[in-house]
Amino acid sequence: MKAKPEPPPTPAPPSEIDFADASVSLRYDDVFQWTRPNEVSDVRWRDGAYEFVCFNGVVLRVSVLAAGIFRLRYSPDGVFQPDFSYAVAPAFEPEKVVVRLEERDDEYLLDSGALQVVVSKADLSVKFYDSDDRTLCEDEAGFSAKRSILKGWCELRMEKKCHKKEVFFGLGDKACGTNLAGKKFENWCSDSYAFGRETDPLYRAVPFYYALNQGVAYGIFFDNSFRTHFDFDSEETGSTSFYAEGGELNYYFLHGPNLDDVARSYARLTGTHELPPRWALGYHQCRWSYHPDSHVREIAAAFRERQIPCDAIYLDIDYMDGYRCFTWDSKAFPDPKALVDDLREMGFQTVTMIDPGIKEDPNYAVYRDGLEQNRFLRTADGVVAKAPVWPGFCAFPDFTNPEVRTWWGELYENQYNDIGIAGFWNDMNEPAVFHVHHKTLPDNVMHEHDGLPCSHRKAHNIYGQQMNRASWEGFRTLQPEKRPFLLSRASFSGGQRFSAIWTGDNCSDWEHLQIANIQCQRLAISGFSFCGTDIGGFAGNAEGELFIRWLQLGVFHPLMRVHSIGKHSAGDGLPADEAELTDPALHVSDQEPWSFGEKWTDLAKKAIELRYCLLPCLYTAIWLHTLDGSPVLRHLAFADAQDPKLWDVERDFLFGEHILVSPVVQPKVQRQGVYLPKGNWYYFWTGQSGSGELFVNVMPDQIPFFVREGAVLPVYPIHQHTGIPVDELTLYVYYKNGLETSHLYEDAGEGYAHQEGVFSLKIFETEGKNGTFSLRQRKEGEYQPIYGKVKIYLVGFPTFVKKCAADGAEIPIKEIKLRERSLYTLTLNPDFEKVEWEG
Ligand code: MIG
């Protein structure tokens, strides 16, 4: 070990002062100063972290939270603010990891086994290595911080080396192409009506990305709620950087080596959505607005008449009395309980919208109570902050105050407990206000921030997330035995614990169908697996073909909801530009499954039916997600990160354990080329198998998708809503020469008994060798699905099946020819343990 360097004889030189605006004006707008770490003077162990202290006072704290999760916190002046995060799940518990500190000539090494970090003595820059000595990620300029007189520490920066051909994924819900390399982004929750591919920022802020360096993955989660900026080498200088406009440079390094490992580590850190109620995974119909109640009833009746499955109908803002949250327009909805009861009778759940803005109106109880009980945000000068939204000027609850969250949660009592509204929809919670440029509350609005008061600069990005938390916790308290359903527009990392997400105000065109596809993939790998888009597009008018292709894609989105602007009573109090954009005259066409003529209605019905057939796959995928954080949707690169051909794929993606979806996102497609990741895949619609590059014939009523060889795909019969018990389960079993495992998870679809063991988990193991194929079933849990039989389809068996036995007893089989391949069916008792086929 080398002796510690002697401190320099003179005090550290002051950092350079840059009179930034001097060239522009003699009156300095502000004065900036940059701080960068200099030589490391000391390393010490303090409060569970290694602290590296530089001569000029910069400090880096490194802690190892789990095998593969390192945390790095920097302070430019040696002072750390209290450690606090709205993103990290309270349930996250650091693991004990053995870490060895070694001092070398020029650097310190922290060795945790699989992952190692070295810290340079010269300038505090860090490098991450894996146990094979591969450099995963290394600082370029590393840490720096800028402060100014007017804003204090206003740029906390990290700059890393960007490797040649390094690929980047994630970052929440950017609308651009999959690979983020060469682009730069901002995170600032923003109302983005009719956004496009290049629009940035959007509604959500998720400062988390994946990097893939020669097929080896790592992740970076920059846990900072200020406006953040990410640059993936957009200037081609060979560097990736990110910075925040305040707060702390505090990031987590998540070790791969697989993309899935990174996804799971991120989920472990920030949590997952819990199992939703089963109805929330059915088809949802929405409109701005179904109004009055008779119209809602007509819509419901039309679904049942046409036998088009549906589980939920939404009420947009017009159900309220003058956009006052938690009230009803008593003319249009004279008896909401009767409406909701009748809908439930028919198998529909009702979802209502709630906004954060509370109308300034002394006769409105929520506003009055809020004022009296000091529930609203105030400016730094102490006055209640007000800004116009739908109802005119509004006050905004401070959801970062625990008492306000409790108060807010209780406001749902009437709708949730008395009227029976099953789920809620939080809109405008960026928060959005009607100001053409600023679009949100001013910076000088103060937030309680759970005991660490701060300005809106810090709280803006978590406002929506904390509104969702307030709502969610309210539902859990009001009806602890019921699984909440909450859909939100804005959120922040970790917000997946409190709500599902839809992508906001998109448009009815093909470009937006492509964006919808990309955004959901990206949201899912960024923690928000429970996501969906306004199917058919929100703004503008869809045509039949677009609507059908979008519905078909929606089959594979955890939230499957049609929504569009239409007949609504908006207009009052709207700023001119918004009034124009939302002019109902521009968006008149209906967007119900039957709105496009008989031909398209049949196709829409088929798409929605497919959703109900595949519900067991979706439910199982979500269950797996809640268990280990595996995203329900994944970019194709997740299937084989070593294959560069998959890095830039945008259209095709993985769904759940074993499905690969190749949606049609362009008009008039008749044949579609697909590149399949390693292994054999079966085309669902024909049962044909293939690998690598291939073409499929695209039918109007089919969304192309493939199933991995060896997989067991559970399928339910078509049912009109999820409240109808299914009486049969079908297992599609795909032949493979080798082994594969699949799961089927089922439970009551509501309530929390599954946490006490009342669930049914079936683990399927298939094995093919020497002309035989077997399927084994193991069961766990105490839940008994009601279906009394299971039908098995064997797909892709290479020869003719000569013999088949279930649990040792030979059974007769019926053979059905399907194209070139044989498809064999048999019906068994659901408790079977083993089926064997011989050729
Ligand atoms: O300023 O409630 O994104 O889904 O229909 C528009 C009316 C307010 C925006 C939401 C949209 C919803 C609409 N809302």
Boltz pocket constraint, residues with backbone or C-beta under 6 A from the ligand:
constraints:
  - pocket:
      binder: B
      contacts: [[A, 287], [A, 288], [A, 316], [A, 317], [A, 353], [A, 427], [A, 428], [A, 489], [A, 504], [A, 505], [A, 563], [A, 564]]
      max_distance: 6.0
